[in-house]
């Protein structure tokens, strides 16, 4: 069991070197966050504090939404060169964190990679987060647009032309990637590229279904807030 006071101490220690803000009232004037983030914070079990725009992906990412609703301890804003939203969870090993970047509609990037992503995936990047990954590995979630790479560059073979138009959008942390085909993003279809079978990818997969499944496998031991939190009536972040 853990108290919210413990969460504050541990989160500050985990992100040493960065400013950690636990309530909107703590934000300095020079840090501007998206409107969707304004209800961030910790300290209550009445309702989860995450951007409500996530609910527009409830059918696409049902397991992830269930995780946010039942297991999310809270969200905090991280200051620094990049302002980010940290999601706090707990499993048998203690607290762990996912980091969400600014949605692209709040901080547009001047990069060709932005226009390469289409469909519902583009809407996720534009309205939810530019990247939502396990910290610090930066894996097991949609990569930041800046971090996507060409699958052909990952293949140690002479013939890689088949993968020249595939770009990564999700790393499983073990060398395998979920990718999209820039020439065929109809109905949010993608490709799984396996590092141990580089010439034998799994084709025509549903991007969101694979994301939801991989995240569910990785985070299956996450504990419910009600099972790990000791709620104190006098808690103040």
Buried (B, 14 or more C-beta within 10 A) or exposed (E): EBEBBBBBEBBBEBBEEBBBBBBEEBBEEEBEBBEBBEBBBBBEEEEBBBBEBBEEBEEBBBBBBEBBBBBBBBBBBBBEEBBBBBBBBBBEEEBBBBBBBBBBBBEEBEEEBBEBBBBBBBBBBBBBBBBBBBBEEBBBBBBBBEBBBBBBEBBEEEEBEEBEBBBBBBBBEEEBBBBBBBEBBEEBBBBBBBEEEBEEBBEEBBBBBBBBEBBBEBBEEBBEBEEBBEEEEEBEB
